[in-house]
Amino acid sequence: MLDERRGEHCLAGWQVRCLELLESVEGVEPALIIANTGRESSFLKRLLRLLFSRDLPFALYSRLFVRAPCLEKGGLPKSLEGVPVLPCRVTTRGRFSQYFADRDLEEIRRRRLDFILRFGFNIIRGGILEAARFGVWSFHHGDERRYRGSPPCFWETYHGDPVTGAILQRLTERLDGGIVLKRHSYATDKHSYARNLSKALLAGAVMPAQVCRDILGGNAGYLEGPPSPTRAPIRFNPSFFRLAVFFCKLAARAFGRVFRHLFLHETWNVGLVHRPIKSFLAEPGPGEVEWLPEVSRWLFQADGFGVARSGGGGTIFFEFFDHRRGRGEIACVVVPGEGGSAVGRPVVAIREPFHLSYPFIIRSGGETYCLPEAGGSGRLTLYRALDFPRRWKREKVLAEDVHAVDPTIVHYGGLWWLFFSGEAPDFSLNLWYSEDLLGDWRPCENNPVKVDVRFSRPAGTPFVHSGTLYRPVQDCSSDYGRRVYLMRVRRLEPAAFEEEPVGAVEPEPHSAYPHGLHT
């Protein structure tokens, strides 16, 4: 469904992207363009209406400051050339509600559409909502549980909320109370409304294609789920006063960012907790932490992974980052048995001409492997220990042309599973699988399987407790590596993935490192 103005069909860049992703799904093809051909008011009438409305301040702000390629209007993509167009005129009741004529509804039903994707009209109600098999799908760029109304994604930036939401919903008669089909959560860009909006528009464009894959795979029971029960207040475009406050907030945030960059120095370290990881399910606080000694103010240690040694003690692998070079290497220290402390200066185990971090350790078939993050290389490379812990060789490239953040592997349910995130700032979750660790790895069809800045990015070794798989994840909403959540995996299949948070591990407020917990 789209609007027709001055005889032309117009779509924004993000909408064209959405249709391209839909076209990539095998078995999905466009069948009908439902065009709003209602007569547009003259330029003079529209100008006068705007001048005397509450929308004038935001209209001026949008015109002057909100510039993004994904918002630019253009024609229809080539994939829609030749698709029949059904011109429709709607009846407006109240201020915004639009209803289709019976004749148009009859023609739409005759086409036996699977779904209708709304890119035009206003608030549609009535028989059109049930004219297609799976209803009318519409985007709401905002978390409907907190923000309804307009403008999309603005009030999150205004208030400095850590998270900006977006949903694809199956429309019902209730405003912003549709059946939620897909939900995304992004880190709010607190410095630019244009960037915050663009991120939600472009990242959310994949949602209709994902719902189609779920339907084709028999995993779309949520289409008949309950509507959103939201009672959030309906918001309106900001006034001149609100926009003035908004500009002051942006200026203060910009000053704070410059101050932090010039005068504050970020430091991470690796700590050892002497208890099993599964104990965090019942006791989420880290408790007593044994920190590795700091080497210098220019070097920090992060992303710790341990390898136990029979008889006690073991080896800790971690990212060894040099601020002066802006590059990390994989280093290790040995921990003696009998609860002894880590000793000696870190020793570099894996060095490459590109940045390395997150040295995920895997033991399989009597061998020890390491899968570090190496985004600069454009590939995922598995290393095998030749002389543990200091000598390693490249064993196998698991994936080419991929920027994988914090790659994490686990064997569960008879398959090997690879979790990794996409690039910053939102770290959507991607899932690959293989029958053999050293075999061929394949991406799941519906990647990314999750887009939620709070619950996506891996944060250490998954573990099984009482037959259930648990996955530590990073909450990067308010700050990078703010806390770690423990997620209970409810469903893990090549075509479906579900999990839920069951606990949070917070940094110790009175420790030497009180501001974040990364893995």
Disulfide bonds with the S-S distance in Angstrom:
none
